[in-house]
Amino acid sequence: GRNKVLARYRAAFSHIFVDEFQDVNAVQRSLVQLLRGFDAPDVERRRLFLVGDSKQSIYRFRAADVRAYNEFANEIEKRGKRYELRLNFRSHERLINSFNRLFEPLFNTDDSSAFQADYQPIEAGKDHTPAEAPLVRILELDKEDVRYEAWITANRIRALVEDGVPGYERRFGYGEIAILFGPVRRGQGLVA
């Protein structure tokens, strides 16, 4: 029966590795729990290693649930060790600081929201930002007028391209500029 199948698979795996753990749903989480066998007599024989980032939990349409990630992470902390990797070696400090400034207010830090990942700032792993590092400008507009926001954004981009940026020797091209914004609904403004 079920116990024989479970015992067979528990015996087959001494190490369990799950990547992108933030994308698991409750059924998949239960499967990992069963294979690991937290309450089994030979539990120490099986090692569990999970990699995930609750801020990247985007597959709710597949029943992925950040609550499942958070609950399991809390269970792991009771029985093992949790490591948080906050150093980013891919981006320069100027970008990292801009990301932190932009995203901190967007994340709900209220503990009562089980559906939301907590905000955790990232740190730059690179020691310096070169003079020609990417430039980040965040536009925060009070008005909820889409045409006004489009006009302000277009003028800012034109000024960057035509007038340049103090401290930068070269000029930017239109193809080097990206605009990031959230879902746009009538009457809703740009995020950045």
Secondary structure, DSSP 4 states (H G I P E B T S, - for coil): -HHHHHHHHHHH-SEEEESSGGG--HHHHHHHHHHHTTTSTTGGGSEEEE---GGG---GGGT--HHHHHHHHHHHHHHS------EESSS-HHHHHHHHHHHGGGS---TT-TTSPPP---EE-SS---TTPPP------S---HHHHHHHHHHHHHHHHHH--TT-SSPPPGGG---------TT-----
